[in-house]
Amino acid sequence: MTTLSGREDVRLLLQVARMYYEDNYTQAQIATTVGYSRPTISRMLAQAKEIGIVKVTISHPLERILGLEKQLLKLLPLSLVRVAESTENNALDSIGQAAAGLLMENLKNGQVLGVGNGRSVAAASRYVPFADRSACTVVQLLGSMPGGLPSWGRDAPTICHHISQQLGAASVRMPVPLVVDNPALLAPLMREEKVAAALALGARADVALVGCAGIHATGEGNILAEYLTDSVISAIARGGAVGHILDHHFDGEGRDVPTPLTERTLALSLDALRKIPLVIGVAAGGDKVEALVAASRGGILDAIVTDEDTAALIVEHARRRD
């Protein structure tokens, strides 16, 4: 067949291309319909690409997200990354669902799961499906929030109980406060049989699911807000803290930053957390970016779950530091 260029020729190319790419006709079926040989139809389809009638696009809505995950794995010393689609309505639901999925992919029956507290971890717990992990144990990694917060579903014992119910697993909880009034009370509490057993089990966990917060503890329900006295704020600034996990502060390199709260906080230490084989940090928002980067580079987190917008900010921040 000669090269097509006229109006009727273009019409024929459009017809052949639509039949093949949109209507899923075979080349033989098209040849029968339009009255040309199958080799001629093949040449028509090739010409349709050459002159721009047919443009092949390979894409998927997840392509950018998968690209961000790949960049994060390259920029940060992480073993796993899960980026959820950013949503205008409820980012917590988005990252919660992604975190639950990542958790279930990596938690094997018979393993110990340690859990923290906070909105992101609570969101993840809501998406943990019913599954047979009856040989697992779910353990609380820090004390309980004061003031009725368990009813919000974001306190560690509530999260611990809910996940264990979904998995049919045993749960180990600590009936003690997260922050004690008097530092002198902390050591005796940590020696209490149930507390010591829970912390020892938490230190031997195979997987941990924790939140990661920036240093600005504001907003309703933020457990640290009422404890940010002048002395605590000064210690945070003096130590260059950028975030906290299990309510322990750390600096831009992931190193512990002691504050007056440290000697009053009942929680697994960051050093013990680092020894857990897989620690999944769940967080989203621009105020968490520096904390997530520091916790990853400091060996506190082995995996992060965040949303698309936060992931892009992390990539930008990590590149600036490099």
C-alpha positions as CSV (number, residue, x, y, z in Angstrom):
1,M,0.0,0.0,0.0
2,T,1.3,3.5,-0.8
3,T,1.8,6.2,1.9
4,L,-1.4,7.6,3.1
5,S,-1.7,11.4,3.3
6,G,-5.1,12.5,2.0
7,R,-8.3,13.1,3.9
8,E,-9.8,9.7,3.1
9,D,-6.5,8.0,3.9
10,V,-6.4,9.6,7.3
11,R,-10.0,8.6,7.9
12,L,-9.1,5.0,7.0
13,L,-6.1,5.0,9.4
14,L,-8.3,6.4,12.2
15,Q,-10.8,3.6,11.5
16,V,-8.2,0.9,11.5
17,A,-6.5,2.2,14.6
18,R,-9.7,2.5,16.6
19,M,-10.8,-1.0,15.6
20,Y,-7.5,-2.4,16.8
21,Y,-6.7,-0.4,19.9
22,E,-10.2,0.5,21.2
23,D,-12.5,-2.2,19.9
24,N,-9.9,-5.0,20.3
25,Y,-10.3,-6.4,16.8
26,T,-7.6,-8.7,15.5
27,Q,-5.6,-7.6,12.4
28,A,-7.3,-10.4,10.5
29,Q,-10.8,-9.2,11.5
30,I,-9.9,-5.6,10.5
31,A,-8.6,-6.8,7.1
32,T,-11.9,-8.7,6.4
33,T,-14.0,-5.6,7.5
34,V,-12.1,-2.9,5.5
35,G,-11.1,-5.1,2.5
36,Y,-7.3,-5.0,2.8
37,S,-4.8,-7.8,3.5
38,R,-3.6,-8.5,7.0
39,P,0.0,-7.4,6.2
40,T,-1.4,-4.1,4.8
41,I,-3.4,-3.6,8.1
42,S,-0.1,-4.1,10.0
43,R,1.6,-1.5,7.9
44,M,-1.4,0.9,8.4
45,L,-1.1,0.5,12.2
46,A,2.7,1.2,12.1
47,Q,2.1,4.3,10.0
48,A,-0.6,5.5,12.4
49,K,2.1,5.5,15.1
50,E,4.6,7.2,12.8
51,I,2.3,10.2,12.0
52,G,1.0,10.6,15.5
53,I,-2.5,9.2,15.1
54,V,-1.7,6.6,17.7
55,K,0.3,7.7,20.8
56,V,1.3,5.0,23.3
57,T,1.3,6.1,26.9
58,I,2.4,3.9,29.8
59,S,1.1,5.2,33.1
60,H,-0.8,4.4,36.3
61,P,-2.0,6.6,39.2
62,L,0.4,4.7,41.4
63,E,3.4,5.6,39.3
64,R,4.4,8.7,41.2
65,I,3.9,6.9,44.5
66,L,6.0,4.0,43.5
67,G,8.7,6.5,42.3
68,L,8.7,8.2,45.7
69,E,9.0,4.9,47.5
70,K,12.0,4.1,45.3
71,Q,13.6,7.5,46.0
72,L,13.1,7.1,49.7
73,L,14.8,3.7,49.8
74,K,17.7,5.2,47.9
75,L,18.1,8.3,50.1
76,L,17.5,6.8,53.5
77,P,18.8,3.6,55.2
78,L,15.4,1.9,55.3
79,S,14.4,-1.7,54.5
80,L,10.7,-0.9,53.6
81,V,8.7,2.1,52.6
82,R,5.0,2.4,51.9
83,V,3.6,5.7,50.5
84,A,-0.2,6.2,50.6
85,E,-2.1,8.5,48.3
86,S,-2.6,11.9,49.8
87,T,-6.3,12.7,50.5
88,E,-7.9,16.1,51.3
89,N,-10.4,14.6,53.8
90,N,-8.5,12.2,56.1
91,A,-4.8,11.6,55.7
92,L,-4.9,9.4,58.8
93,D,-7.2,6.9,57.2
94,S,-4.9,6.7,54.1
95,I,-1.7,6.1,56.0
96,G,-3.5,3.9,58.5
97,Q,-4.7,1.5,55.8
98,A,-1.2,1.5,54.2
99,A,0.5,0.8,57.6
100,A,-1.9,-2.0,58.4
101,G,-1.1,-3.6,55.0
102,L,2.6,-3.3,55.5
103,L,2.3,-4.7,59.0
104,M,0.3,-7.8,57.9
105,E,2.8,-8.5,55.1
106,N,5.6,-8.7,57.6
107,L,4.2,-10.0,60.9
108,K,4.5,-13.8,60.9
109,N,2.6,-16.1,63.2
110,G,4.5,-16.7,66.5
111,Q,6.2,-13.3,66.5
112,V,5.9,-10.5,69.0
113,L,4.5,-7.2,68.0
114,G,5.2,-4.0,70.1
115,V,2.9,-1.1,69.7
116,G,3.2,2.6,70.6
117,N,0.4,5.2,70.8
118,G,-0.9,8.2,68.9
119,R,-3.4,9.0,66.1
120,S,-1.4,7.4,63.3
121,V,-0.8,4.1,65.1
122,A,-4.5,4.1,66.2
123,A,-5.5,4.6,62.5
124,A,-3.3,1.6,61.5
125,S,-4.9,-0.5,64.2
126,R,-8.4,0.2,62.8
127,Y,-7.4,-1.3,59.5
128,V,-5.8,-4.5,60.8
129,P,-8.0,-7.2,59.4
130,F,-9.2,-10.3,61.1
131,A,-6.4,-12.8,60.6
132,D,-5.0,-15.9,62.1
133,R,-2.0,-14.8,64.1
134,S,-3.0,-16.7,67.2
135,A,0.5,-17.6,68.1
136,C,1.5,-13.9,68.2
137,T,1.8,-11.6,71.2
138,V,1.0,-7.9,71.1
139,V,2.8,-5.9,73.8
140,Q,2.4,-2.3,74.9
141,L,5.7,-0.4,74.6
142,L,4.9,2.6,76.9
143,G,2.6,3.6,79.7
144,S,-1.0,4.9,79.4
145,M,-2.1,8.5,78.7
146,P,-3.9,10.3,81.5
147,G,-7.3,12.0,81.3
148,G,-9.6,9.6,79.5
149,L,-7.7,9.5,76.2
150,P,-8.1,5.7,75.9
151,S,-11.7,6.4,74.8
152,W,-10.2,8.1,71.8
153,G,-8.7,4.9,70.7
154,R,-5.2,6.3,70.5
155,D,-3.8,5.1,73.8
156,A,-1.3,2.3,73.8
157,P,-3.3,-0.2,75.8
158,T,-6.4,0.4,73.7
159,I,-4.4,-0.1,70.5
160,C,-2.7,-3.2,71.9
161,H,-6.0,-4.7,72.9
162,H,-7.7,-3.9,69.5
163,I,-4.9,-5.4,67.4
164,S,-4.7,-8.5,69.5
165,Q,-8.4,-9.0,69.1
166,Q,-8.2,-8.7,65.3
167,L,-5.3,-11.2,65.2
168,G,-6.7,-13.6,67.8
169,A,-3.4,-13.0,69.6
170,A,-2.4,-12.7,73.3
171,S,-1.8,-9.1,74.6
172,V,0.5,-7.9,77.3
173,R,-0.3,-4.5,78.7
174,M,1.1,-2.2,81.4
175,P,-1.3,-0.7,84.0
176,V,0.9,2.3,84.6
177,P,0.9,6.0,83.5
178,L,3.1,7.2,80.7
179,V,4.5,10.1,82.7
180,V,4.9,10.0,86.5
181,D,4.6,13.1,88.6
182,N,7.7,12.4,90.6
183,P,10.9,11.1,89.0
184,A,11.6,9.1,92.1
185,L,8.6,6.9,91.2
186,L,9.8,5.8,87.8
187,A,12.4,3.2,88.8
188,P,10.2,1.4,91.3
189,L,7.4,1.3,88.7
190,M,9.6,-0.1,86.1
191,R,10.6,-2.9,88.5
192,E,7.0,-3.9,89.1
193,E,6.5,-7.5,87.8
194,K,4.0,-6.7,85.1
195,V,5.8,-3.6,83.9
196,A,9.2,-5.2,83.9
197,A,7.8,-8.3,82.0
198,A,6.1,-6.1,79.4
199,L,9.2,-4.0,78.8
200,A,11.4,-7.1,78.6
201,L,9.0,-8.7,76.1
202,G,8.8,-5.4,74.1
203,A,12.6,-5.3,73.9
204,R,12.5,-8.8,72.3
205,A,9.8,-7.9,69.8
206,D,10.2,-8.9,66.2
207,V,8.2,-6.0,64.9
208,A,7.2,-2.6,66.3
209,L,4.6,-0.2,65.1
210,V,5.2,3.4,66.4
211,G,4.3,7.0,65.6
212,C,6.9,9.7,65.0
213,A,6.2,13.3,66.0
214,G,7.9,16.7,65.5
215,I,9.0,18.7,68.5
216,H,6.0,21.1,68.5
217,A,3.5,19.3,70.7
218,T,0.3,21.4,70.2
219,G,-3.3,20.7,69.6
220,E,-6.0,18.9,71.4
221,G,-5.0,15.5,72.9
222,N,-1.2,15.8,72.3
223,I,0.2,14.1,75.4
224,L,3.3,16.2,75.6
225,A,1.6,19.6,75.4
226,E,0.9,19.9,79.1
227,Y,4.5,18.8,80.0
228,L,6.3,21.4,77.9
229,T,7.5,23.5,80.8
230,D,10.3,26.1,80.3
231,S,12.9,23.6,81.5
232,V,11.7,21.0,79.0
233,I,11.6,23.5,76.1
234,S,15.1,24.7,77.0
235,A,16.4,21.1,77.0
236,I,14.8,20.4,73.6
237,A,16.4,23.5,72.1
238,R,19.7,22.9,73.8
239,G,19.9,19.3,72.5
240,G,18.8,20.2,69.0
241,A,15.8,17.8,69.2
242,V,13.8,17.4,66.0
243,G,11.2,14.8,67.1
244,H,10.1,12.2,69.5
245,I,9.2,8.5,69.3
246,L,7.7,6.7,72.3
247,D,7.9,10.2,73.8
248,H,11.7,10.1,73.8
249,H,13.3,13.1,72.1
250,F,16.1,12.8,69.5
251,D,18.2,15.1,67.5
252,G,18.9,15.5,63.7
253,E,21.1,12.4,63.8
254,G,18.7,10.3,65.7
255,R,20.6,10.6,69.0
256,D,18.8,10.7,72.3
257,V,18.1,14.2,73.7
258,P,17.6,14.0,77.5
259,T,15.0,16.4,79.0
260,P,13.4,16.7,82.4
261,L,10.7,14.5,81.0
262,T,13.1,11.6,80.3
263,E,13.3,10.7,84.0
264,R,9.5,10.7,84.3
265,T,8.6,8.8,81.1
266,L,7.8,5.1,81.3
267,A,8.5,3.7,77.9
268,L,10.9,1.4,76.1
269,S,14.1,3.2,75.4
270,L,15.2,4.3,71.9
271,D,18.3,2.1,72.3
272,A,16.1,-0.9,72.9
273,L,13.8,0.1,70.1
274,R,16.8,0.2,67.7
275,K,17.5,-3.5,68.4
276,I,14.0,-4.6,67.2
277,P,14.5,-6.1,63.7
278,L,11.6,-4.2,62.1
279,V,10.4,-0.9,63.5
280,I,7.7,0.7,61.4
281,G,7.1,4.4,61.9
282,V,3.8,5.8,60.8
283,A,3.4,9.6,60.3
284,A,2.3,12.3,57.8
285,G,2.5,16.0,57.7
286,G,5.1,18.6,57.0
287,D,6.0,19.0,60.7
288,K,7.1,15.3,60.8
289,V,9.5,15.5,57.9
290,E,12.7,16.3,59.8
291,A,11.8,13.8,62.5
292,L,11.2,11.0,60.0
293,V,14.5,11.6,58.2
294,A,16.5,11.8,61.5
295,A,14.8,8.7,63.0
296,S,15.6,6.8,59.8
297,R,19.2,7.9,59.6
298,G,19.7,7.3,63.3
299,G,18.6,3.7,63.1
300,I,15.5,4.1,65.1
301,L,13.2,3.3,62.2
302,D,13.6,0.5,59.7
303,A,10.5,1.3,57.7
304,I,8.2,4.3,57.3
305,V,4.6,4.7,56.2
306,T,3.5,8.2,55.1
307,D,1.4,9.9,52.5
308,E,2.4,11.2,49.0
309,D,2.8,14.9,50.0
310,T,4.9,14.1,53.0
311,A,7.1,11.7,51.0
312,A,7.8,14.4,48.5
313,L,8.9,16.7,51.3
314,I,11.1,14.0,52.8
315,V,12.8,13.5,49.5
316,E,13.5,17.2,49.2
317,H,14.7,17.5,52.8
318,A,17.0,14.4,52.5
319,R,18.5,15.7,49.2
320,R,19.2,19.1,50.9
321,R,21.1,17.3,53.7
322,D,23.1,15.3,51.3
